[in-house]
Amino acid sequence: MFVLICKKNELNAAMEIKEDEIKDIVKVIYDLSGYDFSDYSPKSLLRRFEKILIDYQCTMPELISKLKTNPLLIESIVKNITVNTTEFFRDPLVWIEFEEKVIPELKKHEQIKIWHPGCSLGHEPYSMLIMLNEHQLLDKAEIIATDLNSDVLATAKNGIFRYFLDIEYLKNFDSVINRDPLNYKVPYDKYFDLEASKDIFKIKSEFLGKIKFYKHNLVQDPFPHPDSFDLIMCRNVLIYFNMELQNKIIYNFYKSLKLNSYLILGYHESILGSLSNFFDKNGQVYKKSK
């Protein structure tokens, strides 16, 4: 990790971030790298930069100055901004809803194409893999997962996580996959190699390679061809963008979905305004209706 040495005198007082400073650093990042965070939620950016200043022990003016002279730091800051919290079967009720409402429809398809934009460390696409496999759908499914952050994509591809960070998520696994006490209990080692002594929580080798991971920027990069996907699951990503950008991305999702296909967003995300006329909403599940 790039080590930034900054002046520490009166640091705590100076680390307070002003609105203009956020605008300035967003412009500097865009000018030097092409990454555009101008449409990100101001509150989200404030939280991210507060953490960055603590991590690097510097003030915002010092950080801006360093960015202008060190291209390695640009990439490091971008990665800090774009890392999202993730876990296996996050929000189990959403996964149960997906299993009950969407899985029966997917079973009617000869082929299934699924996209996880903003996949972060890969917990969500691997959760999808498990769900599809439990319903004998994995062999006819193509799962694509994308993220802006190349570091998290590398972790996702390897399928190796921290045991003491991720072991807690097996409760989610049980809440979704093993929730029916009358059914056969799916053992963890069907999908995971768990090595507490080495702090390793690993996806089993036979499932690695079943997901295609790519670098993709939802804000700047072209979207896939129209009518490409049977399902897009993009949860807890749009909340980091302002409303205008959210609507732009949702419209692009709409174009990328086949008719009567599905979009699933996070608990605190929704489709508002005229775009809502193009979907039928059922809980957290949106079905493209036009």
C-alpha positions as CSV (number, residue, x, y, z in Angstrom):
1,M,0.0,0.0,0.0
2,F,1.3,3.4,-0.9
3,V,2.4,5.2,2.2
4,L,1.6,8.9,2.3
5,I,3.6,11.1,4.7
6,C,1.8,14.2,5.7
7,K,2.2,16.9,8.3
8,K,0.6,16.0,11.5
9,N,0.5,19.3,13.4
10,E,-3.0,20.3,14.2
11,L,-4.1,17.4,12.0
12,N,-7.4,16.6,13.7
13,A,-8.8,20.1,13.3
14,A,-7.5,20.4,9.7
15,M,-9.0,17.1,8.6
16,E,-12.5,18.6,8.6
17,I,-13.7,18.4,5.0
18,K,-15.3,21.4,3.2
19,E,-17.8,21.0,0.4
20,D,-15.6,22.9,-2.0
21,E,-12.7,20.5,-1.2
22,I,-14.7,17.5,-2.3
23,K,-15.5,19.2,-5.6
24,D,-11.9,20.1,-6.0
25,I,-10.6,16.6,-5.4
26,V,-13.2,15.0,-7.6
27,K,-12.1,17.3,-10.5
28,V,-8.4,16.5,-9.9
29,I,-9.2,12.8,-10.0
30,Y,-11.1,13.2,-13.2
31,D,-8.5,15.4,-14.9
32,L,-5.7,13.0,-14.0
33,S,-7.3,9.6,-14.4
34,G,-10.6,9.9,-16.2
35,Y,-12.5,8.5,-13.2
36,D,-15.6,10.6,-12.8
37,F,-17.2,10.7,-9.3
38,S,-19.0,14.0,-9.9
39,D,-22.4,12.2,-9.8
40,Y,-21.7,10.3,-6.6
41,S,-23.8,11.1,-3.6
42,P,-22.1,13.9,-1.6
43,K,-22.8,12.1,1.7
44,S,-21.2,9.0,0.3
45,L,-18.1,10.9,-0.9
46,L,-17.8,12.7,2.4
47,R,-17.8,9.4,4.3
48,R,-15.2,7.9,2.0
49,F,-12.9,10.8,2.1
50,E,-13.2,11.1,5.9
51,K,-11.9,7.5,6.1
52,I,-9.2,8.2,3.5
53,L,-7.9,11.2,5.5
54,I,-7.7,9.1,8.7
55,D,-6.0,6.2,6.8
56,Y,-3.4,8.5,5.3
57,Q,-3.2,10.9,8.2
58,C,-3.4,14.0,6.2
59,T,-5.6,17.0,5.4
60,M,-7.7,17.4,2.2
61,P,-5.4,20.1,0.8
62,E,-2.4,17.9,1.4
63,L,-4.1,15.0,-0.3
64,I,-5.0,17.1,-3.3
65,S,-1.4,18.2,-3.6
66,K,-0.1,14.7,-3.4
67,L,-2.5,13.5,-6.0
68,K,-1.1,16.0,-8.5
69,T,2.4,14.5,-8.2
70,N,1.9,10.8,-7.7
71,P,-0.1,8.7,-10.2
72,L,0.1,5.6,-7.9
73,L,-1.9,7.5,-5.3
74,I,-4.7,8.2,-7.8
75,E,-5.3,4.5,-8.2
76,S,-5.2,3.9,-4.5
77,I,-7.7,6.6,-3.7
78,V,-10.1,5.4,-6.5
79,K,-10.0,1.9,-5.0
80,N,-10.8,3.3,-1.6
81,I,-13.8,5.2,-3.0
82,T,-15.2,2.2,-4.9
83,V,-15.0,-0.6,-2.3
84,N,-18.5,-1.6,-1.1
85,T,-19.6,-3.7,1.8
86,T,-20.6,-7.2,0.8
87,E,-21.4,-10.6,2.3
88,F,-22.7,-14.0,1.3
89,F,-26.5,-14.0,1.0
90,R,-26.8,-10.5,2.3
91,D,-30.3,-9.6,3.4
92,P,-31.6,-13.3,3.5
93,L,-35.2,-12.2,3.0
94,V,-34.3,-10.8,-0.5
95,W,-32.8,-14.2,-1.4
96,I,-35.8,-16.1,-0.2
97,E,-38.0,-13.8,-2.2
98,F,-35.8,-14.3,-5.2
99,E,-36.0,-18.1,-4.8
100,E,-39.8,-18.1,-4.5
101,K,-40.6,-15.6,-7.2
102,V,-37.8,-15.7,-9.8
103,I,-36.3,-19.2,-9.7
104,P,-39.5,-20.9,-10.9
105,E,-39.5,-18.6,-13.9
106,L,-35.8,-19.2,-14.7
107,K,-36.5,-22.9,-14.7
108,K,-38.5,-22.4,-17.8
109,H,-35.5,-21.0,-19.7
110,E,-33.2,-23.1,-21.9
111,Q,-30.3,-20.7,-21.1
112,I,-30.0,-18.1,-18.3
113,K,-27.8,-15.0,-18.4
114,I,-27.2,-13.1,-15.2
115,W,-25.3,-9.9,-14.5
116,H,-24.0,-8.7,-11.1
117,P,-22.7,-5.1,-11.7
118,G,-20.7,-3.6,-8.8
119,C,-19.9,-7.1,-7.5
120,S,-17.2,-6.0,-5.1
121,L,-15.4,-9.0,-3.6
122,G,-17.7,-11.5,-5.3
123,H,-19.9,-12.6,-2.4
124,E,-23.2,-11.9,-4.2
125,P,-22.3,-13.7,-7.5
126,Y,-21.1,-16.7,-5.5
127,S,-24.3,-16.7,-3.5
128,M,-26.1,-16.7,-6.9
129,L,-24.0,-19.7,-8.0
130,I,-25.0,-21.6,-4.9
131,M,-28.6,-20.8,-5.3
132,L,-28.6,-21.9,-9.0
133,N,-26.7,-25.0,-8.2
134,E,-29.2,-26.0,-5.5
135,H,-32.0,-25.8,-8.2
136,Q,-30.0,-27.6,-10.9
137,L,-29.7,-24.5,-13.0
138,L,-26.0,-23.8,-12.8
139,D,-25.1,-25.8,-15.9
140,K,-27.4,-23.7,-18.1
141,A,-26.5,-20.3,-16.6
142,E,-23.9,-17.7,-17.5
143,I,-23.0,-15.5,-14.6
144,I,-21.2,-12.3,-15.3
145,A,-19.9,-10.1,-12.5
146,T,-18.3,-6.7,-12.9
147,D,-16.7,-4.0,-10.8
148,L,-14.7,-0.8,-11.3
149,N,-12.1,-1.9,-8.7
150,S,-9.4,-4.3,-10.1
151,D,-8.2,-5.3,-6.6
152,V,-11.6,-6.6,-5.5
153,L,-12.0,-8.4,-8.8
154,A,-8.8,-10.2,-8.2
155,T,-10.0,-11.4,-4.8
156,A,-13.3,-12.4,-6.3
157,K,-11.7,-14.5,-9.1
158,N,-9.5,-16.3,-6.6
159,G,-12.5,-17.0,-4.3
160,I,-10.3,-16.8,-1.2
161,F,-11.7,-14.8,1.8
162,R,-10.8,-14.2,5.4
163,Y,-12.2,-16.9,7.7
164,F,-12.7,-14.7,10.7
165,L,-14.5,-12.0,8.6
166,D,-16.7,-14.3,6.6
167,I,-17.6,-17.2,8.9
168,E,-20.4,-15.0,10.3
169,Y,-22.1,-15.1,6.9
170,L,-22.8,-18.8,7.2
171,K,-25.7,-17.8,9.3
172,N,-27.1,-16.1,6.1
173,F,-26.4,-19.4,4.2
174,D,-28.5,-21.3,6.7
175,S,-31.2,-18.7,6.7
176,V,-31.6,-19.1,2.9
177,I,-30.4,-22.5,1.8
178,N,-31.1,-24.5,5.0
179,R,-34.2,-22.6,6.2
180,D,-36.6,-25.6,5.8
181,P,-36.0,-28.0,8.8
182,L,-37.8,-30.8,6.9
183,N,-35.3,-30.6,4.0
184,Y,-31.8,-32.2,3.8
185,K,-29.3,-29.8,5.4
186,V,-26.7,-28.6,2.8
187,P,-23.3,-28.9,4.4
188,Y,-20.9,-25.9,4.2
189,D,-18.2,-28.0,2.7
190,K,-20.2,-28.6,-0.4
191,Y,-19.2,-25.1,-1.5
192,F,-16.5,-23.9,0.9
193,D,-13.1,-25.0,2.2
194,L,-12.9,-23.6,5.7
195,E,-9.5,-23.4,7.4
196,A,-9.7,-21.5,10.6
197,S,-6.0,-22.1,11.5
198,K,-5.0,-20.3,8.3
199,D,-7.8,-17.7,8.4
200,I,-9.0,-19.0,5.0
201,F,-12.6,-19.2,3.8
202,K,-12.4,-20.4,0.2
203,I,-14.8,-21.3,-2.6
204,K,-14.3,-24.9,-3.6
205,S,-12.1,-25.3,-6.7
206,E,-14.8,-27.0,-8.8
207,F,-16.9,-23.8,-8.7
208,L,-14.1,-21.4,-9.5
209,G,-14.3,-20.3,-13.1
210,K,-18.1,-20.7,-13.2
211,I,-18.4,-16.9,-12.9
212,K,-16.9,-14.5,-15.5
213,F,-15.4,-11.4,-13.8
214,Y,-14.7,-8.3,-15.8
215,K,-13.7,-4.7,-15.0
216,H,-16.6,-2.3,-15.8
217,N,-17.4,1.2,-14.8
218,L,-21.2,1.7,-14.5
219,V,-20.8,5.5,-14.9
220,Q,-18.5,5.7,-17.9
221,D,-18.3,2.4,-19.8
222,P,-20.7,1.2,-22.5
223,F,-23.4,-1.2,-21.3
224,P,-24.0,-4.7,-22.8
225,H,-26.1,-5.2,-25.9
226,P,-29.8,-4.6,-25.5
227,D,-32.0,-7.5,-24.4
228,S,-29.0,-9.5,-23.2
229,F,-30.0,-10.6,-19.6
230,D,-32.6,-12.6,-17.9
231,L,-31.6,-11.1,-14.5
232,I,-29.6,-8.2,-13.3
233,M,-28.9,-8.1,-9.5
234,C,-27.4,-4.8,-8.5
235,R,-27.8,-4.2,-4.8
236,N,-26.5,-1.5,-2.6
237,V,-24.6,0.2,-5.4
238,L,-26.9,2.9,-6.7
239,I,-27.2,4.4,-3.2
240,Y,-23.7,5.9,-3.8
241,F,-25.0,7.9,-6.8
242,N,-27.1,11.0,-7.0
243,M,-30.7,10.6,-8.3
244,E,-29.9,11.7,-11.9
245,L,-27.2,9.1,-12.2
246,Q,-29.3,6.4,-10.6
247,N,-32.0,7.0,-13.2
248,K,-29.5,6.9,-16.0
249,I,-28.1,3.5,-14.8
250,I,-31.5,2.0,-14.2
251,Y,-32.5,3.0,-17.8
252,N,-29.4,1.3,-19.1
253,F,-30.3,-1.8,-17.0
254,Y,-33.8,-1.7,-18.5
255,K,-32.3,-1.7,-22.1
256,S,-30.0,-4.6,-21.2
257,L,-32.8,-6.8,-19.9
258,K,-35.0,-9.0,-22.0
259,L,-38.7,-8.5,-21.9
260,N,-40.2,-10.1,-18.8
261,S,-36.8,-10.4,-17.2
262,Y,-35.9,-9.3,-13.7
263,L,-34.0,-6.5,-11.9
264,I,-33.3,-6.8,-8.2
265,L,-32.1,-3.7,-6.2
266,G,-31.1,-3.2,-2.6
267,Y,-33.5,-2.5,0.3
268,H,-32.8,1.2,0.2
269,E,-33.0,1.5,-3.6
270,S,-36.0,1.8,-5.8
271,I,-37.2,2.8,-9.3
272,L,-39.0,6.2,-9.2
273,G,-40.6,8.5,-11.7
274,S,-41.4,7.6,-15.3
275,L,-39.0,4.6,-15.3
276,S,-41.3,2.8,-12.8
277,N,-43.9,2.5,-15.6
278,F,-41.6,0.0,-17.4
279,F,-41.5,-2.4,-14.5
280,D,-43.9,-4.4,-12.4
281,K,-42.7,-4.3,-8.8
282,N,-43.2,-7.3,-6.5
283,G,-41.4,-6.7,-3.2
284,Q,-37.7,-6.2,-4.1
285,V,-38.2,-7.8,-7.5
286,Y,-38.8,-5.7,-10.6
287,K,-40.0,-7.4,-13.8
288,K,-39.5,-5.6,-17.1
289,S,-43.0,-5.3,-18.5
290,K,-42.6,-3.1,-21.6
